[in-house]
Amino acid sequence: MSTDPRYPIGQYAPQPFSEKQLQEWLLDIKFLPQALELAIQNLDEAQLDTPYREGGWTLKQVMHHVADSHMNAYTRFKLGLTEEQPTIKPYDEVAWTALADVATVPVNVSLTLLHALHLRWYEAIKDLSETVLLNRSVIHPQHGKVFTLWHLLGMYAWHGKHHTAHITSLREQKGW
C-alpha cells in the first residue's frame, strides 16, 4: 500500500505474461462492479460529494469516471481485436468529470452500466491466448506509444482497484 493518497495501491507496474497473472487480471475485470458496489454501499449524497483527497475528485466523480474510462477501455480492446494496430482516441478525463451528467446522474446509473459493460468485456477477453494478448496492440497518440492488449488488461485491472481504493480509503479515514 502507498502513503500517497493519489495512489493508494501504488502506481501501475507492467507485468510479464503468466497464466496466473492473466487469471488474476481477468477476475479483476469481471468483479470490479461488485467491488465498487460494496465500496459505495450505504453512502449518502453528502458522502458521495466528498473528495477522496484534498484537490481530488468526489466519490461521485470517481464512480462516473470509472464508467467513462472503462467504456473507452472496452472500445479500445474491441478495436485492438478487430483492426491492425488501430490508433485509439484519447479523451480529457478531467473535462469529462466536469460535464453535467456527472453532477446530476446518480452513481447507481454508472454502477449499472459497469455491471453490463464488464460482463461484455470479460466475455470478449476471457479466452484470449497469450499470443493474441502479446501481439495485438493499439497506438495511443497522446502518449506516442504502442500498447499491447496485455498491457491494457493489466492497466485497466489496476485502474479499477485503484479507484475502488480511493473510495474504501476515504471510508476508512472518515469511519463511514
N, C-alpha and C positions, 0 to 999 in steps of 0.2 A: 504494500500500500504506500501511496505517495503522501507527503505532507503538503503538497501544493494543491489547494482546493480546485484549481482548474483541471487537474489530472488525478483524481482520487485513486485510480488504479494504475497510474503511471501512463506514459505515452505508448502508442502502438509501436511494437517492435516486430518487424517481419520475421517469420519462422521458416526453416526449411521444411519441405514436404515430408510428412509422415502420415501414415494411416490413422494413428492415434490423434494427431493434431487435426486432421480432416474431420474426424468424427466429433471432436470437441467443438470445432467451429460450426459444423452443421447443426449441432444441438443448440448452440448459442443463437443461431438464426431461427431455428424452429421455436424456441421457448422464450425469445425476447418479449413478445406481447404479454405473456403471463407474468414475467418478471416485472415489467413496467406496471402492470395492473396491480400486483401486490405492493409495489413501491408507492403508488399513489392512493392505495385503499384508505378510505375514511378521511382523506384530506378535504378541508373545506375551501371555499373560494379564496379567503384571505391567505390561507397556507399556500395554495396554488399560485397566488400572486406574489409570493416571497422569492427573491433571488436566491439561488443556491450558494452564492458568494457575493461579496461586495463587488459591484460593477458587472455581475454576471446576469444571465437570463433568469427570468422567473421559472418556477417549475412548470407553469402552463406553457411558456415559450419553449422549454426543453421538450415537453411532450409533443408539441406541434412540430418542432424542428426534427425530432426523430422520424416522424411520419414523412415529412418533406424529404429528408435525406434518404430514407430507405426506399421511397418511391423512385428517386433518382437512381439509387443503387440497383434496384430491380431492373430498371430500364437499361442500365449500363451492362449488367450481366446478360440480358437478352440480346443486346447489340453485340456484345463480345462473343456470344454463342452463334450468332447468325450472320455476322459480317466479318470480313477480313480486316482486323485491326482498325476498327472504326474510331473516329475522333468523337469523344463524348462532349456533351455540353456542360460547361461549368455553370454554377449559379451563385448568386450572392446570398449566402445563408443568413447573414445579418439583416439584409434588406427584407428577406422573406419573413423573418420573425417580427418585423415592424408592420406587416400588412394587416388589414382589418380582420381577416378571418382568425388570425392568431389571438387577437384581443377579444373577439366575440364568440367564437365557437367553443363549446365545452370540450374539455380534454377527452371525454369519453368518445367523441366522434373520431379523433385521431387514434385512440386506442382500438376502436372497432375497425378502422382502416388498417391498422397494423396487424390485427389478427388475420384479416383476409389476405393482406399483402404477403405476410410471412409464410402463410400456408402455400400460396402460389410460388413464392420464391424458393422455399425449401423443396417443394416437389420438382421444381425446374432444375435444381442443382444437386439433389441428394445422391444421384447415381453417376455424377461426372467422374471420369477417370483422372488419374494423375497426369496423364498425357494432355488431356483437354485443359485441366486447370493450370498446367505449367506452360502450355504452348498457345493457348488462346489469350488475346490481350486487347487492351483498348489504349488509345492515346489520350492523355489528359493535357490539353493545350495550355491550361493555366499553369501547370507545373512543368510543362515541357518534357514529360516523361511517358514511357510506355509502362503500363501496369498489367501484369498477368491476372487472370481470374483468381489464381491462388492468392496473390497479394490482396486483391479486393475482398475476397472472402475473409481473410484474416482481419483486414482493416474494419470491415463492417461488423464482424463478430465483436471486435474490440469496441467499436463505436456504440453499440447497444449497451454493453456492460458499462462503458464509460459514463453514459448519461443516466443509466439506472443508478449508478453510484453517486451521481450528483444529488439525486433525489433522496436516496437512503442515507447519505452522509448528512444532509441537512436535517432530515427527520431525527437522526441520532443526536445531532448537535442541539436541536431545539427540544428534544424529548417528546416528539409527537408520536 
